[in-house]
Amino acid sequence: MTAQDLIGTFSIIGNNQNADNDENSYHGSLSLSLDEHQRIIAKWTIDENQEQFGKGFFKNNILVIKFIYKGYNDKMYKGIVVYKCLNKDILEGFWSEELGNPKFLGTENCFRIKNSKTILN
C-alpha cells in the first residue's frame, strides 16, 4: 500500500480522550490528499460543526498525522493521531491532544466512502 492509495474521503466514528468514552463519542468525515512532497494532508469535519486540519506521513501501513483545531474561546488545540491501515478502505486509530487527559487515548475508526451508483428503471 502507498500514500496514494489512501487518498479520498472516509466516514469516522470516534471516542474522546477521557475516562467515559461511551458518553463522549463523535462522528464525522476525514478527507485525505497529498502535497507536492507526497505527504498526507488531512481535514476532519467532526459532528458537522468542527473542522480540524493536519499534515503527516505514511510508512509500513502506518499513518501519522499532527493535527490542530480551534476550540473553546478560540483557543488552538494540537495533537497527534496514529492510524493502522488495515487496508486502503479501513483505518484504525488512536490519538492524543496536548490538553487532553494524559491517562487516556482517544480512538477513531475510518471507513472509506465509496461512490454509489443509482440504478434507474
TACOR-V35437 format. One record per pair of residues at least 24 apart in sequence whose C-alpha atoms are under 10 Angstrom apart, sorted by sequence separation. I is the first residue (numbers start at 1). GAP is how many residues later the second one is. If there is no record, write none. Layout:
# TACOR-V35437
{{I | GAP} {I | GAP}}
This chain:
# TACOR-V35437
{{7 | 24} {8 | 24} {9 | 24} {40 | 24} {41 | 24} {42 | 24} {43 | 24} {54 | 24} {56 | 24} {58 | 24} {60 | 24} {61 | 24} {62 | 24} {81 | 24} {83 | 24} {88 | 24} {89 | 24} {6 | 25} {7 | 25} {8 | 25} {40 | 25} {41 | 25} {42 | 25} {43 | 25} {44 | 25} {52 | 25} {53 | 25} {54 | 25} {55 | 25} {56 | 25} {58 | 25} {60 | 25} {61 | 25} {81 | 25} {82 | 25} {83 | 25} {84 | 25} {85 | 25} {89 | 25} {6 | 26} {7 | 26} {39 | 26} {41 | 26} {52 | 26} {54 | 26} {56 | 26} {58 | 26} {59 | 26} {61 | 26} {81 | 26} {82 | 26} {83 | 26} {6 | 27} {7 | 27} {54 | 27} {58 | 27} {61 | 27} {81 | 27} {83 | 27} {4 | 28} {5 | 28} {6 | 28} {63 | 28} {67 | 28} {3 | 29} {4 | 29} {62 | 29} {63 | 29} {64 | 29} {66 | 29} {67 | 29} {68 | 29} {3 | 30} {4 | 30} {61 | 30} {62 | 30} {63 | 30} {65 | 30} {66 | 30} {67 | 30} {3 | 31} {62 | 31} {64 | 31} {66 | 31} {12 | 32} {14 | 32} {7 | 33} {9 | 33} {11 | 33} {12 | 33} {13 | 33} {4 | 34} {6 | 34} {7 | 34} {8 | 34} {9 | 34} {10 | 34} {11 | 34} {12 | 34} {13 | 34} {3 | 35} {4 | 35} {7 | 35} {9 | 35} {12 | 35} {2 | 36} {3 | 36} {4 | 36} {3 | 37} {6 | 52} {3 | 54} {4 | 54} {3 | 55} {2 | 56} {3 | 56} {1 | 57} {2 | 57} {6 | 57} {1 | 58} {2 | 58} {3 | 58} {1 | 59} {2 | 59} {3 | 59} {1 | 60} {3 | 60} {17 | 77} {12 | 78} {14 | 78} {16 | 78} {17 | 78} {6 | 79} {10 | 79} {11 | 79} {12 | 79} {14 | 79} {15 | 79} {16 | 79} {17 | 79} {8 | 80} {9 | 80} {10 | 80} {12 | 80} {14 | 80} {15 | 80} {16 | 80} {17 | 80} {30 | 80} {6 | 81} {7 | 81} {8 | 81} {10 | 81} {14 | 81} {16 | 81} {25 | 81} {27 | 81} {29 | 81} {30 | 81} {31 | 81} {5 | 82} {6 | 82} {7 | 82} {17 | 82} {18 | 82} {19 | 82} {24 | 82} {25 | 82} {26 | 82} {27 | 82} {28 | 82} {29 | 82} {30 | 82} {31 | 82} {5 | 83} {6 | 83} {17 | 83} {18 | 83} {21 | 83} {25 | 83} {27 | 83} {29 | 83} {30 | 83} {1 | 84} {4 | 84} {5 | 84} {6 | 84} {16 | 84} {17 | 84} {18 | 84} {19 | 84} {20 | 84} {21 | 84} {29 | 84} {1 | 85} {3 | 85} {6 | 85} {16 | 85} {17 | 85} {18 | 85} {19 | 85} {21 | 85} {1 | 86} {2 | 86} {17 | 86} {18 | 86} {19 | 86} {21 | 86} {1 | 87} {17 | 87} {18 | 87} {19 | 87} {16 | 88} {17 | 88} {18 | 88} {16 | 89} {17 | 89} {15 | 90} {16 | 90} {17 | 90} {15 | 91} {16 | 91} {14 | 92} {15 | 92} {16 | 92} {14 | 93} {15 | 93} {13 | 94} {14 | 94} {15 | 94} {13 | 95} {14 | 95} {12 | 96} {13 | 96} {14 | 96} {12 | 97} {13 | 97} {11 | 98} {12 | 98} {13 | 98} {10 | 99} {11 | 99} {12 | 99} {10 | 100} {11 | 100} {12 | 100} {9 | 101} {10 | 101} {11 | 101} {12 | 101} {9 | 102} {10 | 102} {11 | 102} {9 | 103} {10 | 103} {11 | 103} {8 | 104} {9 | 104} {10 | 104} {7 | 105} {8 | 105} {9 | 105} {6 | 106} {8 | 106}}
